[in-house]
């Protein structure tokens, strides 16, 4: 059985794994999203949680849907996908963006 993680730990683990796929250092990633290296370190160690805005930036830079950062075993998700999977990826991102925009406009 897989270990149970809290959301912050799960996000930290998935962020670190995805960053390594791209062979980026914490400093490289920090520069790409305009935050400090220490902030990336704190996120990856589970000491801090990123804002929604930062999560969106990470998602774009690391070419992964936002939701995958909150999934157990996200390293098993195939990002080199067929057209159907690419469409699903884009659709999920559109849904997330729509929900985010609705929330921003509502509150």
C-alpha positions as CSV (number, residue, x, y, z in Angstrom):
1,X,0.0,0.0,0.0
2,X,1.2,3.5,-0.9
3,X,2.2,5.9,1.9
4,X,-0.5,8.5,2.6
5,X,0.7,12.1,2.2
6,X,-0.8,15.4,3.2
7,X,-1.3,17.8,0.3
8,X,1.8,19.9,1.1
9,X,4.0,16.8,1.2
10,X,2.4,15.4,-2.0
11,X,2.8,18.7,-3.8
12,X,6.5,18.9,-2.7
13,X,7.2,15.4,-3.8
14,X,5.6,15.8,-7.2
15,X,7.2,19.2,-7.8
16,X,10.7,17.8,-7.0
17,X,10.1,14.7,-9.3
18,X,8.8,16.8,-12.2
19,X,11.7,19.3,-11.8
20,X,14.2,16.4,-12.1
21,X,12.5,15.1,-15.2
22,X,13.4,18.5,-16.8
23,X,16.9,18.2,-15.3
24,X,16.4,21.6,-13.7
25,X,18.1,22.7,-10.5
26,X,16.0,24.5,-7.9
27,X,17.8,27.7,-8.9
28,X,16.9,27.1,-12.6
29,X,13.2,26.6,-11.7
30,X,13.2,29.6,-9.4
31,X,14.6,31.8,-12.2
32,X,12.0,30.6,-14.7
33,X,9.1,31.5,-12.4
34,X,10.7,34.6,-10.8
35,X,10.9,33.4,-7.2
36,X,13.9,32.8,-4.9
37,X,15.8,29.5,-4.9
38,X,15.1,29.3,-1.1
39,X,11.4,29.5,-1.8
40,X,11.6,26.4,-4.2
41,X,13.6,24.7,-1.5
42,X,11.0,25.4,1.1
43,X,8.2,24.2,-1.1
44,X,10.0,21.0,-2.0
45,X,10.7,20.4,1.7
46,X,7.1,20.9,2.6
47,X,7.8,23.9,4.8
48,X,5.8,26.4,2.6
49,X,2.9,26.1,0.2
50,X,2.9,28.0,-3.1
51,X,0.1,30.4,-4.1
52,X,-2.3,29.5,-6.8
53,X,-0.4,31.9,-9.1
54,X,2.9,30.1,-8.4
55,X,1.3,26.7,-9.0
56,X,0.0,27.9,-12.4
57,X,3.5,29.1,-13.3
58,X,5.1,25.8,-12.2
59,X,2.5,23.9,-14.2
60,X,3.4,25.8,-17.3
61,X,7.2,25.6,-16.9
62,X,7.1,21.9,-16.0
63,X,4.5,21.1,-18.7
64,X,2.2,19.3,-16.3
65,X,-1.5,19.9,-15.5
66,X,-2.0,21.6,-12.1
67,X,-4.0,18.6,-10.8
68,X,-1.0,16.2,-11.3
69,X,0.9,18.0,-8.5
70,X,-1.8,16.7,-6.1
71,X,-1.9,13.1,-7.3
72,X,-0.2,10.1,-5.6
73,X,2.0,8.3,-8.1
74,X,2.0,11.2,-10.5
75,X,5.3,10.0,-11.9
76,X,3.3,7.2,-13.6
77,X,1.2,9.7,-15.6
78,X,2.4,9.6,-19.2
79,X,3.0,13.1,-20.4
80,X,4.2,12.0,-23.8
81,X,0.7,11.1,-24.9
82,X,-1.5,10.4,-27.9
83,X,-3.8,13.0,-29.4
84,X,-6.7,11.9,-27.2
85,X,-4.5,12.3,-24.1
86,X,-3.3,15.7,-25.2
87,X,-6.8,16.8,-25.7
88,X,-7.7,15.5,-22.3
89,X,-4.8,17.4,-20.8
90,X,-5.8,20.7,-22.6
91,X,-9.5,20.2,-21.6
92,X,-8.6,19.7,-17.9
93,X,-6.4,22.8,-18.0
94,X,-9.3,24.8,-19.5
95,X,-11.7,23.5,-16.8
96,X,-9.2,24.5,-14.1
97,X,-8.7,27.9,-15.6
98,X,-12.5,28.4,-15.9
99,X,-13.0,27.5,-12.3
100,X,-10.1,29.7,-11.2
101,X,-11.6,32.6,-13.2
102,X,-15.0,32.1,-11.8
103,X,-13.7,32.1,-8.3
104,X,-11.6,35.2,-8.9
105,X,-14.6,37.0,-10.3
106,X,-17.0,35.7,-7.7
107,X,-15.0,36.6,-4.6
